[in-house]
Structure formats: C-alpha cells, structure tokens
Amino acid sequence: MLDKVAATKTEDQPIYKNAAGTPTKEGYNEIRLTNKLRQKSIVQHVNSIDWKTGSEAPIVVEFDPTTACNLHCPDCISGDLLNQGAFERERIRELTREMVDAGVKAVILIGGGEPLSHPEAGWIIEYLGKHGVKIGITTNGILINRYMDEIAEYVDWCRISMDAGTAETFQKIRPHASGKSQFDLICDNMRELGKRKKGRMGYSFMIYSEGQFSSYNPNTIISDAEEYYTNAHEIAQAAQVAKDLGCDYFEVKPMYDVNHYAIAQAKPYIDLIRDQVEAAMELAEDDFRILQAVKLQATLAGERSIEEKEYNRCAVSELRTLVTPSGTYICPYFRGKADKELGSLHNQSLKEMWQGEQRAAVMAKLDPSQDCKMHCIRHESNLILEDMISGKPVSVVEDFDLFI
C-alpha cells in the first residue's frame, strides 16, 4: 500500500553551499538521485518485483549505440573499448522497439564512444520520444547539428562534455584528428540548441589532471608539491560560457581513473579549484544552476575514494542496466568486464537476455561488498531501495523525473 502524501520535489530544490560545504544563499545543487525513488510509478514498480527472482525488465537503460568516437581524449576511461563496432542499423531499430515494449521508462544515449555518431541516432530519439520514453543524451556535442530537430523536440536533457572554457584547452585535452579544436563548433551547436530545446541542456566540466592516475586508496601517495597540467583555471570561465550559450546548468566534477577511483589533486591545485568553483557559483540564477558532483568536496579534502558497501546485492541493477555493442553489463562501472556481462543483444531479444541463464548467473555472483568498492553514484539509491524492499514506509511523490 502506497503512503498518500502531497506531491513535492524536496530534493529538486537547490541546496546552496560554498566550496567548503557551508550553506549559502547562492551556489550549487549537489547531484543526487535518491529522492527520485519516491516517485509514485517507481514505488509501484519496486513493490511489484519478486526480489527472490528479480525484475522482468529494466525501466532505465543506458544505451551505447556504438563504440565509435570522433575525439582522441588522452584520459578516456573507455579507451580500450573504442572503435570496436556498433549495433547494425536494422537490429538497433528492433532493439529500440523492444525497450518500448518492455516498459522501459527512460533511455540515456551514452557511450564508450560518441552516441550521436551512430547513423540511426535520430530515428532512435524520435521513436522513443513519440512513444513517451524519457530521453537523456551524454555527448561531446560535435554532431548535435546533425540531429538538431530530434534533440530539440524530444530530448529531456542533453549534457555536453566540454571540460574547457577555451578552444586551446579543449584541443589539448579533447583533441580532434584534424588538429583543429572543435570547441567553437560545439559552442555553435549548443547556442542553437539553447534557442530551440524543450528539455534541459548542461555543460559538463571534469577537472582534468594530466598524467595523474593516483587514486585515493591505501597504496598511493601524491606529493603536495607535484605539478602537472590542469584545466582547473578555466572552471569559472567555462561556467560563464555555459550561461551565455543558454545552458540550464553547469556541472563540475572530479576526474576518475580506469577503475573509477577519484584522481588525487596536489595541494596548490586544490586551492585553485575551490577558488574557481566559488567564482562559478556567483553566476547561479533561478534559470542557471551550478551543480557540483557529490564527491568533489570529499576528493578535494583528501578523503579516500574507496567506498565500502555493507549489502550483498545491487537492487538498482534490477531497475536499470547498460546496453552496448560488446554486451549488456550490470552498469557503466563494469563496461567491457567479461565477468559482469549479462548477455549479448545482437542475436537475442531484450526479454530473452534479461530472463536468461547468463544474466541469472552473473547477478547471483555479484556482491557489492566485494565488487564495488569504487565510488558508485547508485550507492545511496541502493540503501534506500533496501529499506523499501524490507517494508519500511516511504512518503510518495508524484512523478517528476524518471531518470532514477
């Protein structure tokens, strides 16, 4: 039985803080997902699952249409998986229809590659949009103009990975094979999308640290005096660019290594980053938000990136999954990991894969307390889901954002 409460969006309201974490009247809203689990349709879905046997299908799919990419980023955590194939055009249309038929509520076009480089990207967006499926896109922005009509009309949010405030810095950390920076082209695409979009547009800024692959674990140390190239000096400048382009939000986040542990920052750069975030916060207005990744302040404070879990199943993985040309995986943290592959969707349907023996075997072996010590953006969601599954009461809100 659902608890009846007035519809609210408590977590969708800004939580303003300064760079040190102190609440202020103006600032940023941390990126959190947990309140979305209290939406009416999500609670109903969670209550309908037999948690001994699992769900009948995911309701959110992170979808890599292709592994192709048109940039050559030196820090790409999917570098070993790039340019190794894509879903065939006929099959990707069938698969998109299967998602709709299975009751998938939201699809995020993402990728080890650039999702908009697939020739069927426009068709996928239009088909999902016309069938009421919520759509998100994470893209480098180069090909937005190719599908401008579809994105502007049907996409609920489009987040562009920029990581720079100037063309020069963009070419250094997001190089194009032509040798020419794509920064201005992407800005032109974003400016036009900003004029036409019905959904939200975001400018993502990852703090880049050249050559720093140390993470916060017991066996690595980074010198406070160590110097390296960083884009941190452009955080505030990039936030201003985002605002001028018509973005709805600017997101700043730490860099992670290939195992998804946060990259350490030397002390001089920590002060620089905090000053830059503080300056970016000054740009926040009602229609332009500054978002800060949940772990950014912990990373700057030197906290270890290891995240212990005390539960032995990932309840979130019964609600969402990652579909790629190389296989379907538990989540993006295990993209390309053979022991976390749930099955292939080239020669079997989504339903057959989801209810198949391979997925059952992988899910039975999964143990977050052992397998998932990296920072996981779904950790808090898992804690809340476990409470819900155990029967603890939950205050329900009307649906407002199904990208759980």
Number of C-alpha atoms within 10 A of each C-alpha: 7 12 12 11 11 10 14 15 16 10 15 16 9 17 17 20 19 18 21 13 10 8 13 12 10 19 26 31 21 20 17 17 17 18 17 23 23 21 23 19 16 21 22 14 13 18 15 11 15 11 12 6 9 16 19 16 21 22 24 26 23 22 22 26 29 28 24 21 19 16 19 15 17 13 19 18 15 15 16 10 16 18 15 12 15 20 20 16 13 9 14 21 16 13 18 19 16 15 23 18 12 14 14 21 22 26 26 22 24 24 27 25 28 25 26 27 20 21 14 17 21 16 15 21 24 19 17 22 20 12 12 13 24 22 26 24 24 19 22 24 23 22 17 24 17 15 15 17 15 20 27 22 16 22 23 22 21 26 22 24 17 23 25 30 22 17 16 15 17 21 20 15 23 24 20 16 10 8 9 12 19 20 23 13 16 19 20 16 19 27 16 17 24 20 12 14 22 15 18 18 26 26 27 24 25 19 23 22 23 14 11 21 19 17 24 20 15 9 7 10 11 16 10 12 10 12 15 13 11 18 21 26 17 21 28 23 17 23 32 19 18 25 22 12 20 21 26 21 23 30 25 23 20 23 22 25 16 13 14 19 23 28 22 29 29 19 18 12 20 19 13 14 23 18 17 19 26 19 19 23 24 16 18 21 15 8 10 18 25 27 25 24 18 16 19 17 18 16 21 22 14 15 14 16 22 18 14 15 19 11 15 14 18 22 22 21 19 21 21 21 22 26 27 27 22 23 19 28 26 24 19 19 18 18 21 19 13 14 13 22 22 25 23 19 22 17 10 13 15 25 16 15 19 23 16 14 13 16 19 15 13 17 19 11 13 17 15 18 15 12 13 19 16 20 19 20 16 17 21 13 21 20 17 19 21 17 13 17 16 9 10 10 12 17 15 23 23 16 16 13 16 18 19 21
